[in-house]
Amino acid sequence: MAQLDVTASPSRVRELLGGRIPLKHMDVGLLIAVLGLAVLGCMMVFSATHHYATVFFGLSSTYYLKRQVLFVVLGIAAMVLFAAVDYRLLKAWAPVAYAAIVLLLVAVRTPLGTSALGSQRWFQVAGFQFSPSLFSRLVLAAMMAAFLSEIRGEIDARRLVRALVIAGIPMALVFIQPDIGTTIILTTIAVTELVVAGTRARYLVVLTLVATVAIVGAFQLHIIKQYQLQRLTGFMDQSANTQAANYNLLQSKIAIGSGGLWGAGYLHGTQTNLAFVPEQYTDFVFTVVGEELGFVGAVGLLALYALLLWRTYRIALLAKDPFGTFLATGIGAMVMIQMFVNIGMTIGIMPITGIPLPFLSYGGSALIADFSAMGILQSIRMRSMR
């Protein structure tokens, strides 16, 4: 395995920082999928907010659209930046990024952080909300990849414990915000990279048992609040308490079901225009796709995600070193679990956890972090094809 020499010559450092970028090896399929999703996301955010912003808040009909476009532009800039830098440099800087994100996750629980909707997970910066938990997904993927790529031989119990400590610290800090959705994402990233690294099945079984006990303990200690518990369990009894825990789910299913095969037409969704679905431009943006673009539009959206995940899988296979393979795998797991849980919760097969839909949901931190992840994938791809 090629090691990154941080004491390399100036010419080598310049190359790692972006010199002689092999653009001809850029993954065009991945780029098409990402930009297609981002454009569709801007369309869906405008559809969900143009009436809502004017009637309920007296804002311009394009208020949320303009902010989303700004987030996309910043995200694309981040993607280009990460694509230009040799991904192997991330291995050297992963511990620094990990320490920084842990400090931010601690700081956000202090008076420096901002509370909203029962959670304290944001910093208010110049009129924008910055969420360190959303960047912790990418940092954990890089840190786990850096640690696992240095292991020689099999992952024994001691190494597994070290890996679990690395994953467990940000997971615990995110969980107590509380942010159950991001905790699920972090767990998926860590477990996926451990599986790819060859962790034995018996260790994974023990890990599952420990996680189950920890979750039960969280319920008993009331770390998870009652309204969150109702959201998590509500999908199992969707006929009960429709005015509270299941209201979002009920309205979501009505909106998606009313779309039929071809949909009501862009900007013509009744449920969307009347704002029946809460948080429709963020967590429940898929309902806009279902209502206005119908089954055909939803399939087209899933096809874009399938293309993105396929290209991610190919990049992981083609990576020249274990770090690149583990990092690409972690990013793929990050996108996959968000897509599966978000769409699943809108149609009633997954609990409502507040996980955004990648590249579609409104929000700056998630978009910039996701675009950054795509830039890293491009960096792995371009430097694996030389």
N, C-alpha and C positions, 0 to 999 in steps of 0.2 A: 504494500500500500504506500502510495506517495504521501510523504509528510509535508506539511506546510512549514517552511523555514521563515520565521518572522524576522530573522537577522539577515535575510537575503540582500543581494546587491541592490543599489538604487534602481537599476533597470528592471530587476525582477519585481520589486515593489511597485514600480509604475505599471508593469504588466498586470499584476494582481488588482491594481486599482482601476483598471479599465483600458490599458494600452492594448492596441491590436485586437479589438473586440471582434470575434468571428461571427459577424452578423449573418453570413450566408448559412450558418447552422441554426439560426433562430427557428423555434417551433411555430410555424405559421398556424397550424391547427389550434394550438393553445391560445394564440393571440386572437384568432377569430372568435373562439368561444368566449373569451373574457370580454372583448369589446362588444360582442353581441349581447351578452348578459347585461353589461353596463348600460348600453343604449336602451334595452328593454326596461331596465330598472328605472331609468329616468322617465320613460313614458308612463310606467305604472305609478310612480310617485306623483307625477303631475295629475294623472287621472284620479288618484285617491285624495288629492289635497286641493285641487283648484277651486272646488265648490266649498269644501270644508274650511279652508283658510279665509275665504271671503265672508262667509255667513257667520261662522262661529268666532272669528278673531278679528275681522275687519282688515285683514292683510291683503296684499296683492295676490291674485290667483296664481302667480308664478313664483311666489315667495319660496316655497319648499323646493320647487324645481331648480331655481337659481342656485340654492345652497347645495343641492345634490350634484348639479353640474360642476360646481366648484370642488366638491369632494372628489368627483371622478377625475378632474384635471389634476388635483394634487396626488391622487392615487396613481395616475398614469406616470406622473413625474417620479414618484417613488419606485414604480415598476422599472422605469428606464434606468434609474440610479442603481438599483440592486442587480439588474441585468448586466450593467457595465462593469460591476466589481466582481472579481473572481470569487465564486462561492466559498472557496477554501479559506479565504480570509475570515469568513464568519466563524470558522472553527476556532481560530485564535481569539476572536472577540466574544464568543458565546458566553464565557464565564462573566465577563464585564457586563454584558447585556442582561444576563440572568440576575446578577447582584443589583443592577439598576432597577429592573422591573420589580424585584422583591421589595426594594425600598419604596418604590412608588405605590405598591399594593398596601404597604404599611401606612404610608403617608395619607392615602385616600381615606383611611378610617379615622383620621384626626380632623380637627376643625378646618383643615385645609381642603378637605373633600366636600362634595356637594351631595345632599340627599334628594332623592326623587322617587316617587312611587314605592316607598317603603325600603329602598336600598340606598346605600352610600357607596358609590362606585365611580364617581366622576370628579374631575377637576374643572372648574369653570375658568376658561382662558379666552379673553377677548371676545366674549359672546358665544363661544363654542364650548361644547363639552368634550373633554378628553378622558377616555376610559382606558386606564392601564391594563385592565383585565383582558381587553380585546387584543392588545399587543402581546400579552403574556402567552397567548396560544402559539404565536410564531417563535417567541423566545424559547419556550419550553421545547418545541420541536427541534430547534437548533442545539440547545443544551443537551438534550437526550441523545441526539445524533452524534455530537462531539464526544460524549462519554462512552457510548456504545461502540463507536468506531475505534476506540483505543483498546478495547478488550481483546486479548489474545486467548483463544480457546473458548470453552463453553462458559455460559453465565452461571456461576455458582451462587449459593445463597448469600454470601457476603457481597458480591457484586450486585445482586438483585436488590438487596437492602439499600445499597448506595444509590441505585437508580430510583428506587421508590422514595428516598429522601429528596432527591433532586426534583421529582415530580410532585411529591406531597406538599412541599412548602408553598409553592404558588397555588396549588389546588385548595389547600386549607384557607389561605388568605382570601381567595376568591369566594369560597363557599360561605364564609362568615359575613360577606358584604350585605345581604346574601345574594349570590348569583349562581343559581343551580344550573342554568343553561351552559354557561361558560365552564363550570366545573365538569360537566359531562363531556364537553369538547376536550378539555385538558386530559381527562381520563382516557378518552379514546386515542388521543395522540400518543400518550405514554404506552398504553397497552399495545397499540399497533406496532410501534417501533420495537418493543420488547419481543413481540412475536416474530417480526422479521429478523431480529438479531439472533433468533434461535433459542429463546427461553424455553425450558422444558415444561411440558404440560402440567406436571404435578405442581410446579411453582405457580403457574397461572391459576390452578384450582384453589390453592391456598390463598392467593391474592384475592380471588373472587369472594372467598369466605370472609376474609378480613374486611373487604369493602362492604359486604353485606352487614356485618356486625357494626361497622362504623356508621352506616346509613341508619340502621335501627337506633343506634345510640343518639344520633342527631335528632331523630324524631322524639325520643324520650326526653332529651335535654331541652326540647323546644327551640333548638337552633333554627329549624325550619318553621316558619310562622304558619298559623292556621290557614290563612288565605292561600299560601303557597302549597300547603298540603292538599287543600281542596282542588287546586288546579292540577296537581300531579295525579290525583286519584279520580278526578271528575270524569275523565274519558272512559273509565271502566263502568260507570253508571250514568249514561248520558241523558236518561229520562228524569233524573233527580236534580232539584235545585237549579232549574234553568235560569232563574232570575239572578243568580249569583255566580258560582264557580263555572257553570256551563254556559253562561250567556254568550261569551265570545265564541265558543264552539258552535252553539246553535246558529248564530248569525253567520258564521263562517261557512257552515254547511249549506245554509240557504243560498248564500251568494254563489258558491261554486256550483251547486245543483241547478240554479236558475240559468247558468250559462249554456247548458246543453252542449250540442256538438260544435256549433260555430260561434257561440257567444252572442251577447247583446250588442256588440260593436264597441269600438274604442270610444271612451268618454260617455257611453250610453248605459252604463250599469246602474240599475236602480238602487241596489243595496249600497253601491259605492258612492253615488251622488248624494244619497240621503244620510251617509255616515252611520249606517246601522252597525257596521263591524268596527269595534274598538281597535285602536292601534293598527289601522289597516295599512298605513304607509310604512310601518316598521315591521313588527313581527308577523302581521297577517297580510302582507303584500301579495301572497300567492292567491288570495281570494279575488283580487282585482283581475289577475290573469284568468282565473277560472270563470268569472262572471262575464268579462268583456271579450275575451278571446276564445272561450269555450274549451272543450276537450282537445280540439286541434291545436289551439295555442298552448295549452298545458303540455301536450306532447312535444311541441316544438321547443318549449323551455327545457324540458327534461332531456331532449336531444342535445342541447347546448351543454348541459351539465355532464351528460355522458361523454361528449367529446372532450371536455376539460379533464375528466377523470381518466379517460383512456390515454390522453397525452401525458398526464402525470405519471401513470403507470409505466408508460414507455420510457419516460425520462428516468424513472427510478431504475429500470432494467439496464439502461444504457450508461448510467453513471460509472465513472472510472474508479471510484473509490467508495468504501463503505459509508463514509460521511455523507457523500452525495446521495447514495441510495436511501439511507435512513432519513435524511432531511426531506427528500422528495416524498417518501412514504408518509412521513408525519404530516406534511402539507396536504397530501391527498386525503388522509384520514380526517383532517380538520375540515376540508370542504365537504366530504361525503357525509359526515355525521350532522353537520349543519343543514344540509339539503334534506336528508332523510327525516330528521326530527321536525324541522320547520314545516315541511309539506305534510308530514304525517299528522302533526297536531292540528292543522287546518281542516283535515278530513276525518279526524276523530280516531286515528289509530295510534297516536302517541300523545303523551301528556303535554300540557301547555307549560313550557319552560322559559319562554322569552328568548329563544335562539333566533337571531336574524337570518334571513335568506341571503346567501353570499351574492354580492354585486347587485341585488335587487332592493333590499331593504334600505330605507332612508337612514343615514347616519355617517358621520365622518370617520370616526376611529375604526369601525369595522371595515369600511371601504378601503381606507389607506392601508390597513394591515393586510387585507386580502390581496390588494394589488401588489404590495411589497412581496408577498409570498409568490405571486406569479412571476415577479422579476427574478426571484431566486431560482425558480424552476427554469426560467430561460437561461440563466447563468450556468446552471448545471448542464443543460442541454447543449449550449453552444461550446462549452469547454470539454464536453465528453465526445464530441464528434471531430476533434482535430486529428 
